[in-house]
Amino acid sequence: MIHPRRCATMRPIVTTALMLGGLVLPQAASAADALKALPSPAMDWSGFYVGAHAGYVRGHADARLQDPTFAASQSSGSGGVTAGAQAGYNILTRAGVLFGVEADISFPSYLPANAVLSEFDNATSTAQQHIDFYGTLRARLGVAAGRWLGYVTGGLAYEHERYLTEPGAGKVLNGRIGWAAGAGLEYGFTPNWSARIEYLYSDFGNASVGLPTGARYDTAMNLQTVRIGVNRRIDWLGSGETAPFATVADPDSDRWEIHGQTTVVGQGYPSFRAPYSGANSLTPNAQFKSTWSSGLFANVRLWDGGELYLGPEFLQGFGLSDTVGVAGFPNGEGQKSGFAFPHISPSRFYLRQTFGLGGEQEQLASSASQLSGKADISRLTLQVGRFSVLDAFDGNAYAHDPRRDFMNWSIWASGAFDYAADKLGLTYGATAELNQKQWALRAGYFLMDAESNSNNFDMRLGQRGQYVAELETRYALFGQPGKLRTLAFLNSVYAGSYRETLDNPLLNLDISQTRRGRIKYGYALNLEQAVSDDIGVFGRWSWNDGKNEIMAFTDIDDSLSGGVSIRGLRWGRPDDVIGIAGATNGLSRDHRDFLAAGGLGPLIGDGALNYRRENLLETYYAYAINRAWTATADYQFIVNPAYNADRGPVSVFSARLHGEF
């Protein structure tokens, strides 16, 4: 988990007050003397700062598309969530007047519709204008009054967009320069942290772009944005006046914490044997792909036992072959939705209420998903909101976080656990956990996809959804701690049947034609055991009935995985980790017959199938650069990718850089 570094002390805010009636200036005093007599502001806004923001953007475009056979005009608009980052420098005078400069960049949300500003459809082809990113370089003029700062701002605006044409004609990239103006209000809630609300209007003028079809796309566009954000003052010049960046909490309050993470993964493989390929095959040609994620996690204690967790994230990049071709996919950061440019996802936002039942207490460590503090060991915890099912279930100390340990989907999770999720791996739900010293019992209900592998949830509560229960038992073996988790799940979903689809040749393997209300069920056994202070072993066995299509995770009906994790105590690198693990994945008879006939699953489908179990080996070395940064080299050897003995084996090489505070 992510642990922040804390600073024991922070420079106190010194406030001054001046009674105007008590200020007597000699008649001969100059204006400069009067300025020197004014008090210093209560919050020092001077210096460098960096920050992040999120809000709502509304775009408007006057567009015209013209080619020899078609011409149309439209005035259109779209809106959606936006987020990004900013950095700047301020100079604050003794009179409380602020002069500053700021640069920022923003990205649309992960939902495709939020990036489409205009669109034309002539019945045989379509053309769309997509926003990739936009930003500004602006001057700021403000007035500071204690902890408050009001300002106006204006300057240069820039934007990058793409024009997509279908079917298959390609894309055209374009950039624009314009102007921006706005105003904002900022509040300093600690000596080095501030929060703001801001409005910006950006005008990008006219652009004319030629499309591969021979058509010309003309647009005039503007954007209006309302956003909130946080800034952190940084001592880049070494004055020593600001606390270390990792000091993210107010020393006078334990009510809130801020954490962050960023992870970059580069992954590729050389060419491999493949006599044929299908729609969901791993391409046999050598390839390299990369992914990047970055998130900010704000945790707030609302009342006794009540906590709010917010975790927006930026996501960018593509998994190998656009995240298809292997059931045990080799990159845990590879999303089923790929993005050429960063997109914002609200990711996690949920409420948690803990009821202490008395008795002995324990210290809860600070992390992105946990406010630090003492809690009764005997406690009941309720949670509701948007998060991952795996945040609450199927945990393992040695294989659970693809940003820090194993990267393969069938090693860091139970492969046959078809847990509720959209294409980003998240859902909405509620959980309850009863914790005791030697055991914990968890249960949860989650929204399932409206159809397989989608971003839409089935809102027929009670009639549709996933039910999960898990018993965690804790014990000691030869003086070393261990845990065994026993999990069961039941999915009530709108799904198609493999066998019914195969039995009706008229359906032409279109499994969507057999979708109706169905039940999928399964279980998982999950073991972790410390062998010594620096060595731990783990193992998972999972199974589902394999009769109906996979809804959310991956094409696995049974999976056995296990491995060892070794910390670097013995060679003087206690924060380094070596991991070695393997997994073997299988399919039910109905599932394999469906794929052999040419059917497709969420991740696999070669058009034919010479069935064998998918077997893989993963090993990594995680090198701790310092307390915040870790670099990892990872190797995976995959035999029978997508259960097909006609293809592979494949050697996947990966490099990962992870930072957190």
N, C-alpha and C positions, 0 to 999 in steps of 0.2 A: 504494500500500500504506500501512499505518498505521505511522507512525514516532513513538515516544515521545520526549519531551524528558527528558533525563537531567540529574541534578544531580551536580556534581563531588564534592561532599562531603555527608555526612550527620552529624548530631549523634551522637557515639559513645555507646554505652550504658555508663554508669558503674555498676559494682557495688560494693557495700560489704559487709563482713563484720564481725561483732561477736562477740568471745569473751565469753560470758556470765560466765565466771569473772573476767574483767578489768573488769567493770562494777561499780563500788562506788558506791552511792547513799547520801548522808547519811541518817541515820535520820529527820531532820526534813523530808526532801524530800517534796514533795507529789506526788500522782498526775500532775499536769500536768508537773512536772519530769521524772518518769520517762518520760512519753510523749515529751517533747522529746528525751530521750536515745536513743530508738529510732532505728535507721537508716532512711533513705529506701529505698523498694523499688527493685529494679534496673530495673524497667520502669515508666515513667510512664503509667498508664492514664487519667489525667484528661483531660477535654475532650470536644469533639464528635467524632463518628466517623460514617462511612457505610460500607455494605458490601453484599455479596450473599451469597446462600445457595442451596443445592440439597440435595435429599434425597428421602426416601420418606414419603408420607402414606397413612395407612390410615383410611378413614372408615366409620362405622357409622350406620345409620338404622333406626329402627322406624317403619314407614310404614303408612298405611291410606288406601285410595281408596274413595270411596263416592258413587254416584249412584242415581237411582231404579231402575235396572235391574241394577246391578252393585255388589258390595262385596267387598273383599279386603284382607287384611293380610299383612305380610311383615316379616321382620327380615333386612336385607341389608347388605352391605359391599362396598367396592371399594378398590383401592389403586393407586398409581402414582407416577411421578416428579413432584416439585414443585420450584419455585424462586421466588425473589423477592429483595427488597431490604430493608434495615433501616437505621435511623439512630438515634442516641442521644447521651446526654451522661452522663459519669461524673464523680464526685468521689471522689478517693482520699485517705484520711487518712494521716498519718505512720505510723500503726500498721498500714497495709496493708489496712484495711477499705474496701471500695468500695460507694458508694451511686450508683445510676444509674437512668435511665429510658430505655426503648427502644420505638420503634414499628416495625412491620414489615408487609409485605404479601406474599402468596404466590399463585402461579397454578398450575393443573394443567398437565400436558404436552399436546402437540399432538394426541395420540391421543384420539379422541372418547370411547372407553370409560373412560379414566381420570378423566373429569369426571362420569360418571353414578354417582350414589349410590344411587338406587332406581328401579325401573321396574315398571310394570304393563301387562299385555297381556290384553285380554278377547276376542281373536280378531277383533274388528272395529275396534278402536282401541287406541292405546298412550298412556301418559303416563310421562314421565321427569322425574326431579329431577337437574338439572345444577348443579355448583359452578362459578361464574365466578371468584371470588377469595375469599380470607379473610386475616385478619391479627390483630394484637394491639397493645395499648398496655399496657406492663408496667413495673413497678419491678424493679430488680435489686439484690441484696445479695450481695456476694462478698468473698473474701479473696485478696489478691495475695501471691505468694511468688516473687520474682524475675521471670522471664519468664512464669510461670504465673498464671492466674486461675481460681478455681473460684467458681461462683455459683449461687444459686437465684433464681427469678423468678416473678412472678405478676401478674395484672391483668385488664384488659378484653379480650374477644375479639369480633371481628365477622366476618360472612360475607355474601356476596351469591350468590344462586342464581336459577335460572330453571326453570320447569316447562313442558315442551314436550308438546303433544298432537298426535297424527296420527290421521287425515289432515286436514291443513289448518286445524285449529281455532285455531292460534296459540300464544302463549306468555304466561306471567305471570312478572313479576320480583318478587323478594322479598328482604328483608334481615333479618339476625338479629343480636342482641347476646347475648353470653354471657360466660364467664370462661375464663381460661387459667392454667396453672401448669406449671412445669418446672424444669430444671437444666441446667447446661452447664460445659464446661471450655474455656478459651481460652489460646492460647500466642502470645507476641509474637516473631515471627521477624525483625523489623527494628525500629528505634525507632518507626516509624509504621504498620507493618502487623502484623496478628495473624490467626491462624486459630482456628476454634472447632468444637466438636461440641456439639450441643444436642438435648434432648428436650423436646417441648411436648405437653401434653394440653389440648384445647379442648372445652368443652361449650356447646352452643347451645340447649339446652332444646327446647321444643315450638313448632311453628308450624302454622297451619291456613290453607290457601290455596284460594280458589275458582277453578276452571278455567273457560275459555270454554264448555266442554261442559255446564256445570251441575254437574259433579262437585266433590267437596271432597277435597283432598289434605292429610292430616295426617301430620307427621313429627316425631320427636325424633331429634337427631343429635349426634354427637361426632366429633372428629378427633384422631388421634395422629400426631405427626410426629417423625422423626429426621432431622437435617440437619447438614451441614457448611457453613462459610462463611468468608469473609474480611472484615476490617474495615480501614478506612484512617482514621487520626486526622487531623482537619482543623483548621487554625488559622483559624476563622471570626472570632475576636475580635481577630485581628491582633497576637498576642503575638510572632510571629516564631519560635516554638519548634519548629514543625514544618516539614519540607521541603515544597516545592511538590507539589501533588497528582500531577503527571505523573512524579514520581520513583517509579518502580515497581520498581526493581531494587536489590538489595543491593550497595553499593559494594565490599564485600569478596568478592563472588562473581559470576562470570559464568554461573552455572548456571541462572538462571531469569529470566523477564521476564513482566510482565503488561501487556496492552493492552486497550483497550475501544473500542467504537463505538456510536453511536446515529444512526438515520436516520429522518426523518419525510418522507413524500411526500403532498402533496395534489394531486389530479388530477381534471379534469372537462372537459366539452365542452358546447356549446349543442346544441339539437335539430338533426337532419339528416333528409334525405329518405330514406324507407324505405317503399315500398308494401306490404311484407309482412315478417314476422319469423318466425324459427323458435326451436327450443329453445336453440340456442347462439348466438343473434344478439346483437349489441351493440344495446341498447335505443335506439330513435331519439329518445326524450325526453331533454332535458338532464339531466345527472346529475353528481354530485361524489362521489368516494370518497377514502379516505385509508388509508395503511399506515404501520406503525411497526415498526422492528426495533432491537434493542439487544443487544449481546453482550459477553462478557468472554472474553479469550483468555489462557490460562495456558500458557507454554512452558517446558519443563524440560529441561536437559541431563543425561541419566542417566549416561552414560559417554562415553568418547572416540568421537565420531562418532554416538552414539545420542541421540535427542531424542524427547520426548513432547509432543504438542500437544493441548490441550483447549479447545474453543470453544463452550460453551453459549450459546444465544440466546433472547431473548423475541421473539415475533412477534404482531402484532395488525393487524387491518384487512382490507379487501377490495379487490381490483382492480375496475376498471370492469366492470359487469354480472357480478360474481363471477368475473372473469378468463376471460371468453369473448368471442367476437365479432370478434376480429382475430387473424390468424396471427402477424404481427409485433406482438405485444402491447406497448402503450406504457409499461408500468411494470415494470422489472426487479425491483422489490421486491414485485410482486403475486404472491402464492402461489396455487397451485391449490386450497389449503385456506384458507378465510377464517375469521377469528376475531373475534367481537365484542369479546372481552376478551383481554388478553395471555395467551399460552400459551408454555410452555417447551419448547424443542427441544434435545436433546443436540448437534445439529448436528455439529460436527467433533470427532473424537477419533482420533488416529492416531499410529503410531510411525514414525520415520524413522531410517535408518542410512546414514551417508555413509562411503565408503572413499576416502581420498585416494590418488592414484596417483603423487604426487610432482611435482616441478617448480615452476613459478611459482605464486604464490598470489594470491588476490583477497580483498577485504573484502566480506563479506555484510552488507547493511544490516538493521537490526532492523525487524521488522514483525510483524503478527499471525500470519503464516505462516512466519516465519523468525527464529531466534535469531541475534543478531549475532555476528560473529567471523570470523577468517580461515580460508580453506579452499583446498585445492589446486584450481586451475582444471581440471586433469585429475582427474576424480573419478567414482565410481559411487555413485548414491544410490538406495536402496530405500525404499519407503513402503507401509504397510499399515494399513487401518482404515476409518473412515467420513469421507468428504469428498466434494467435488464433482469430477466428471470435469474440469470447467473450471478447477479449481485447478491441474491438471497439464498440460492440453492447451488449444490454441486461444487462447493468451494474445496480448495486443496492448497496446502501451504507450499507445495513444490511445483504444481502444474495448474495454473488458473489464470495467469495474466500474460497475454501474448506481447505486451509491451515490456515485460521484464524477464519472463522465463521462456517456456516452450511456445513455439509459434504455430504448430500444426493443430488444426481444428479438432482432430480426434485424439489429441493428447492433452490439451488444456481444458477440454470439456468431455463429457460422456457423449460419444459420437451418435448413439442411437436415441438420445434424449431430444426429441423434436420439440424444443421449447418455443413458446410463443414469442414472436418477434416480427418487426418489419424488416426491410432490406438492410437497415443499419444495425439490427440486432436488439432493438428496444421495443417495449410495449407499455401498455397501461395496466395497472393491477393493484392488488392489495395483498398484504401478507400479515401473518401473526406468528410470533415466536415466543415460546415459553422456554426460558433458559434456567438451567440448574448447574451445579458445579460439575457433575459427571455426565450430563446429557443436555440436549436441546431438542425441542420438537417444533417444527415449522410447517406452516400450511399457507397456500396462496391460491388466488384466483386471478387469471390474466385474460385480456382480450386476445383472440386469435385473428389471423388474417381472414379477410372476407373470401379470398381465394388464395391458392398456393402461391407463395413467393411474391407477395405484393406489399404495398405500403398502406393498404386500406384495411381497416379493422371491422370485423363483424360486430355490430352494436346490439345484437339480440342478446342482451345480458341474461344469464341463467340458461337460456336455450343453447347458446354457443359460448365457447371459452375453454380455457385450460385450467385444470385442477391439479395442484402439486402438493405432495406431503413428503417430509423428510425427517428422519430420526437420526440425530448425531450423538454417538456415544463416545466418551473420552475415557482413556485408560492409560496405564503405564505397563510397558513390557521391558523387563530387565532394567528397570529404572528410567526408561526413556518414554516420553509421551507419544501417544498415538490417537488417531480418530478413525472411526468407521461411520460413514454416512450411508443410510439406506433410503433410497428415493423411489417414489412411485408417481406416475402421472397419468392423467386421462384427458384426452382432447375431444371435445364435442365440436365438430367442424363441418363446413360445407366442402366436401372433398369427393374426388373421383376414385373409382375402384380399378386397380390394375386388371383383375380377372374379368370384370364385366366389360371393360374396354377391349380386351383381347378376344372375348367371346362374340363380339359383334363386329364383323369385318366392315360393315357399312360406316362405322365410325372413323375408319382410317387412322386409328391410334390417337384420336383426339379425346384425351381423358376428360376434358372439360364437359363433354356430352354426358358423362355418367355422374356428374357432381350432384350430391344431395346431402342431407344431414347424415353424418357417419361418426363412428367412434374409433379413435386410435388410443391404445394404451401401452404402457411399458414401464420399465424399472431400471435402476442403476445402483450399483454397489461401488463405493468410493472409499479407498483406504489411503491413509498417510501415516507413516511411522518413522520417527527419528531413530537412527542407529547410534549416533553419537552427537556431540555438539556441532559437528560440521558435516555430517552425512545424513541424508534422509531418503527414504524410498516411498514410492506411491504406486497405486494400481487402480484401474477402473474396469468394470464390466457393465455393459448396458445392452438393452434389448427392447424392441417394440414389435408389435404384431405384424407389421409389414404388408398389410392388406390394401391400404389406401395410400394415396399420394402423400409425399412429404409436404408439410405445410410451410415450415419456416426455417429449419436449420439445414441439414444436408442429407444426401442420399445414403444413409446407413441404417440398417435394421438390427445389426448386432455388432458390438465392438469390444475388443479387449486391448487395454493399453497398460503400460507400466514403465517405470524407470527409476533413476537415481539422481539426486541433486547433491553436489559436493561444494561446500564453501572452501575458500582458499586459505584457511587457517594454517595448514601445514606447510605452505610455501610463502608465508608472510604477506598474503593478500586476503585479509579476512572478509572484504566486501566483494571479492570476485566469486563467480559461481560457474561450475561446470555442470552441464546437464546431459544425460544420455537416456533416451527412451525409445520405445517401439510401440507400434499399434498394428492390429490386424482387424480389418473391417469386412463385413459380409452383408448380403442381401437375402431377403425372403425369396421363396420360389416364385411367387406371383410377380414380385418386383423385378427379378432378373429376367423372367420370360417377357415382360413388357419392354425392357430395354433391348433384349435380343431381337425383338420384332421391329425395332426402330423407334421406340418411344423415347421421350425426353423427361428427365427429372429437373429439379431446380439447378443442379450443378453438372450433371453428367448426361451422356447420350451420344454414343459414337456411330449410331446407325445400325450397328451389329454388335454382337457380344460373344466372345469366347470366354465364358465366365471362369474367373479364379478370384480368390479372396484378394483384396487390396492390402498389401503389407508395406510398412514403411518404418524407417529408422530416422531419428532426429538426434543430433548432438549440437551443443552450443558452448561457447565460452563467453561469459559476460565480464568485461573488464571495467572496474569502477575507476573512472578518470578522476573523479572527486566525489564529494558527498551528493552533488546534484546530478552528475552526468555519468551515464554508463554506455559503453560501446560493446556491441555483441557481434560475434561471427557465428553463423549458423549453417549447418549442412543437413540436408534431408535426402534420403535415398528411397524412392518410391517404386515398388514393384507392382505390376498390373494396375496402373492408374485407371480409375473408373471401372475396376474389376475386369479389365480386358487383357487377357494374356497375349493378344496380338499386338499390343502397344507397350513401349517402354523397354526396360526401366528408365527412370528419369532421375538425374542428380540435380538437386536444387540448391543453389548457393545464395546466402542472404547476408546482408550487413544491416545492423540496426543501431540507431543512436537515440537514446532516451534521456530526457531531462525532466526534472520535477522540482517543485518547491512546496 
